[in-house]
């Protein structure tokens, strides 16, 4: 009997050892993108614009493993590489299962991930913040103000009937670089979205927002796809106290746009507007994205902007043209 018990114990130990090692060790894959742009800009405050060349490059390392209980555990590390300043852009781990998804690390919060904007396919969209790379205005059309890649924990629910919700918590808005809590500015981020298809029509809708200090921002946006068209719009408001106890003014803004796909090419037209205190800023762009091959896209934008600032010295307007290649790997 004693020998039988010893043998049985040995078999159980071997069985558990086999289960513990059944999942594969995480192996990282290499990916990322490189974007190189050439452009010209003309503006009242700076006749030749800020740049004639601009780049954006990131290298991504990602991998995951599935445990014996079916839960997936993964990792993502993203490095920004341009201007000789190689920095970690995002780094986080995630756990996926029937309960949804949990993320922990430096990554956009739920609001940043789920916010929907009007379509814009060129390298400089009126609503994507890239105008400041080419012109010297300090104000941009904006209707979402994601806090960024601070250290945080995020939870996303499973998808129920096309609906999904997410919430994030950041203990300190300065924790991205050194993981230390020094200013105590907690950030709460949340969003809910719906994605559905109805015959030949696709619909995406999202409501998002964040709270920091004594202020909040929120946004609602939607895109509708039919035939080869995508039509979208969004609207948002931000309290002057968001992120600062001495904010200058409340801000609100909106955008709308349309894109059309034809074989390898997609074109778009987008308009964005923001009202900030005693001033307002508007921008528009025409964009082109043409797929030359796997992972190689030629993109171009023609843009215009006008900033009616609260002081005459800050008034600015102008236009520009930007073109180049976006490579993904």
Buried (B, 14 or more C-beta within 10 A) or exposed (E): EEEEEEEEEEEEEEEEEEEEEEBEEEEEEEBBBBBBBBBEBBBBBBEEBBBEEBBBBBBBBBBBBBBEEEBBBBBBBBBBBBEEEEEEBBBBBBBBBEEBBBBBBBBBBBBBBBBBBBBBBBBBBBBBEBBEBBBBBEBBBBBBBBBBBBBBBBBBBEEEEEBBBBBBBBBBBBBBEEEEBEEEBBBBBBBBBBBEEEEEEBBBBBBBBBBBBEBBBBBBBBBBBEEEEBBBBBBBBBBBBBBBEEBEEBBBBBBBBBBBBEEEEBBBBBBBBBBBBEBBBBBBBBBBBBBEEEEEBBBBBBBBBBBBBBEEEBBBBBBBBBBBBBBEE
